[in-house]
Amino acid sequence: MTLVIACIAWVFAATGVAMLPMRHQYFPGVALLIAAPFLILWIGITVTWWAGVLALAAFISMFRNPLRYFWAKARGQNPTLPPELRS
């Protein structure tokens, strides 16, 4: 039951962050980005491995642009941010 509540809370938090203006989405979005792998691992352990794989596919689909950005940063490239996120 705790897993279901945690998943629902994550979905509501993600929905709330998506309704914010783009410049205000960055920090809460990073928090969701960090929390998601733990939730996915919890799903995979508690439910079954294929449910974890489906959750991972959904996560990668939703966060593909931030993941591309962090992947480019990890490889030493200098990706550009959209104009609305530049300070």
ChimeraX attribute file (.defattr): number of C-alpha atoms within 10 A of each C-alpha:
attribute: neighborCount
match mode: 1-to-1
recipient: residues
	/A:1	5
	/A:2	7
	/A:3	13
	/A:4	10
	/A:5	10
	/A:6	12
	/A:7	15
	/A:8	12
	/A:9	12
	/A:10	16
	/A:11	13
	/A:12	12
	/A:13	14
	/A:14	17
	/A:15	11
	/A:16	12
	/A:17	18
	/A:18	14
	/A:19	10
	/A:20	12
	/A:21	10
	/A:22	12
	/A:23	13
	/A:24	14
	/A:25	16
	/A:26	15
	/A:27	11
	/A:28	16
	/A:29	17
	/A:30	13
	/A:31	11
	/A:32	17
	/A:33	18
	/A:34	11
	/A:35	12
	/A:36	17
	/A:37	15
	/A:38	11
	/A:39	18
	/A:40	21
	/A:41	17
	/A:42	14
	/A:43	22
	/A:44	18
	/A:45	12
	/A:46	12
	/A:47	12
	/A:48	11
	/A:49	14
	/A:50	11
	/A:51	16
	/A:52	20
	/A:53	15
	/A:54	14
	/A:55	19
	/A:56	19
	/A:57	11
	/A:58	13
	/A:59	15
	/A:60	15
	/A:61	11
	/A:62	12
	/A:63	14
	/A:64	11
	/A:65	11
	/A:66	15
	/A:67	14
	/A:68	13
	/A:69	15
	/A:70	13
	/A:71	13
	/A:72	13
	/A:73	12
	/A:74	10
	/A:75	8
	/A:76	9
	/A:77	11
	/A:78	10
	/A:79	12
	/A:80	9
	/A:81	10
	/A:82	9
	/A:83	8
	/A:84	10
	/A:85	12
	/A:86	8
	/A:87	6
